[in-house]
Amino acid sequence: MCSLERRLYLKCINNSSLFSLKVIMSVSQDLLNAVELWKVEDEKFFKGNNSAGTRARKALQEIAKLVKSRRAEITEEKNSRKEAKG
């Protein structure tokens, strides 16, 4: 377990929201997987494989979707914390 996952795990246990932890880790892992896929395809593209360029672009689009999803989750969590305080 990496330090980020450990911090998220401890935070979620403290907040009793294990489901949120699984969602966060899932999105984070999906994002990391998409970046790895992009790196592989991008490398193939620079070696001259034009089809890999298409796959690299597709991976970048997936990364954009995942980033947008995670940003929305962060905003939602931030707003719920404000409501809980107020």
DOGURO-158488 format. One record per residue (C-alpha): residue number from 1; x, y, z. Coordinates in steps of 0.2 Angstrom, whole numbers, plus 2048, in hexadecimal, padded with zeros to 3 digits. Layout:
BEGIN
     n   east   north    up
   NUM      X       Y     Z
...
This chain:
BEGIN
     n   east   north    up
     1    800     800   800
     2    808     811   7FB
     3    808     820   807
     4    7F9     828   7FE
     5    7EF     818   7FF
     6    7F4     816   811
     7    7EE     828   815
     8    7DE     826   80C
     9    7DB     816   815
    10    7DE     81D   826
    11    7D4     82C   822
    12    7C5     822   81D
    13    7C6     817   82C
    14    7C6     826   837
    15    7B6     82C   82D
    16    7AE     81B   82C
    17    7AC     81D   81A
    18    7B4     80D   813
    19    7AA     80E   803
    20    7B1     81F   7FF
    21    7C2     818   801
    22    7BF     80A   7F5
    23    7B8     816   7E8
    24    7C7     822   7EA
    25    7D3     814   7E9
    26    7CA     80D   7DA
    27    7CA     81E   7D1
    28    7DD     821   7D6
    29    7E2     80F   7D0
    30    7D8     811   7C0
    31    7E1     822   7BD
    32    7F2     81A   7C0
    33    7EE     80C   7B4
    34    7E8     818   7A7
    35    7F9     821   7A8
    36    803     811   7A7
    37    7F9     80C   797
    38    7FC     81E   790
    39    80F     81D   793
    40    810     80C   78B
    41    806     811   77B
    42    80F     822   77A
    43    820     81A   77A
    44    81A     80E   76C
    45    814     81D   763
    46    824     826   764
    47    82D     817   75D
    48    822     818   74D
    49    812     80F   751
    50    804     81A   74B
    51    7F6     80F   752
    52    7FE     811   763
    53    7FB     823   761
    54    7E9     820   760
    55    7E9     815   770
    56    7F4     822   779
    57    7E7     830   775
    58    7D9     824   77B
    59    7E2     821   78B
    60    7E4     834   78D
    61    7D2     836   78B
    62    7CF     829   799
    63    7DB     832   7A4
    64    7D1     842   7A1
    65    7C1     83A   7A6
    66    7C8     832   7B6
    67    7D0     843   7BB
    68    7BF     84C   7B8
    69    7B7     83E   7C3
    70    7C3     840   7D1
    71    7C2     853   7D1
    72    7AF     851   7D3
    73    7B1     845   7E2
    74    7BE     851   7EA
    75    7B2     860   7E8
    76    7A3     856   7EF
    77    7AD     850   7FE
    78    7B3     862   801
    79    7A1     869   800
    80    79B     85B   80C
    81    7A9     860   819
    82    7A3     872   818
    83    791     86D   81B
    84    796     862   82A
    85    7A0     871   832
    86    793     87E   82E
